[in-house]
Amino acid sequence: YKFSNFKHLTRLYCAKVMVRPAKEVTKSLTKTKRKVVPGELKRIMLLAKPEALNITAQRITKALREKVFCSILRQEVAFFDKNKTGELINRLSADTSVVSNSVTMNVSDGLRSSITVVAGNHQDVVPLVLPIFHNFALAMLFKSLYLGSKIILLPKFDGSLFIDALGKYQATVLYAVPPIIQYLISSSNLSRKHTENLKNIICAGAPFTIPDFNETMKEILPGVHFRQSYGLSEATCFLTLNPDLRNDLQTVGVPAPNTQMKVTDLNDGTDKGANEEGEICFKGPQMTKGYIDNPKANEDSIDKDGWFHTGDIGYYDENGYFFIVDRLKDMIKVKGFQVSPSELEELLKTHEAVSDVAVIGIPHIKKGEAPLAFIVPANKDDDKTKTEKQLIEYMKTKVASYKQIERIEFVDQIPKTMSGKILKKQLRTLLKK
């Protein structure tokens, strides 16, 4: 259903805005000034004015004649995500960038699949469980279509349904984020009959931190080739991928075809050499055309020479393989989604039990990362166990499920610079102790 909407809107030369769950829809509508929202129950909502006007399917033809469809720029996709500062923002990628992203990933992935499809003796089967509003899912959808793969669209991630689909449809390729891989290898319901046809897994969306994974793969998924990829919304998802013959969990691979990547010094911006850490920057046909209505974000991210600065710290080795070390930004990646610490901090500050707060990301075996809140209580004599429960329940009413606070630590004060900036490195050190 969602992909059908995407296809038909493309034929109508509309800009497509990929929207995540309901709690974020209002923000996305405001930012993008959308005129058409494909909906359930054969309805379309027209948002030419701030108040929504519902029309039935019988009136769609009239609406089309009145040109209610709008375009940010013709033939574009807007990924509604977070920028480096945590502000809700829209990232633009032209349809040509989506196509380029799919083609270059297939080239990087090796020509074996393409050759076997042309020869007519093979068709990959891809169960796509990732939500289509996520850029990774959309990119893999187009990649699979390009190769003529059979795509199994699952409505949402349901563990038993997902595992059953692997066996029922004889899946050969899986695109997933780390929490899905973690679920797969730890599930007691998984057996060899579910994965006997599975040959390739490509994982992206968040750092991969499952311990002893190579040994686990050999035991649970023998013969399955596992690789990591690296990218971001501003790259229409894909920047690097491990070549078919290299099974190394430490590296995210080499740059995509037609893509330039470099590492720059964090202080003066000069180019770094092999095995020298710095900020990863890129150029390529898959690069964003800019943020909507945010010239400052564009200026901060894209330099005068056209390089996009990712905010990720990493390096490349003498063979051109890239490694991700850390992030300049403090964004927390939960199940592949960006979570803004500042958003959570501001919400927690509205609770009467909170005097001050700082939020950081901590490693999580299932989610990749999860938010942890350091709280300075308004009343130090309050029952901390009771306060923690109150705050966690409070946040459940304020944000989407993947943004929920995983854990709370109570402290006497939040370490800050003289200018008031939170010293999150000190908080991480405190947490280790």
Beta strands, then each sheet from edge to edge (+ up, - down):
strand 1: 16-18
strand 2: 36-38
strand 3: 43-46
strand 4: 53-56
strand 5: 76-82
strand 6: 88-94
strand 7: 125-128
strand 8: 150-153
strand 9: 173-176
strand 10: 200-203
strand 11: 225-230
strand 12: 240-241
strand 13: 254-255
strand 14: 260-264
strand 15: 278-283
strand 16: 290-291
strand 17: 308-316
strand 18: 322-327
strand 19: 332-334
strand 20: 337-339
strand 21: 354-364
strand 22: 368-377
strand 23: 407-410
sheet 1: 1+ 5+ 6- 16+
sheet 2: 2+ 3- 4+
sheet 3: 7+ 8+
sheet 4: 9+ 10+ 11+ 12- 13+
sheet 5: 14+ 15- 17+ 18-
sheet 6: 19+ 20-
sheet 7: 21+ 22- 23-
end
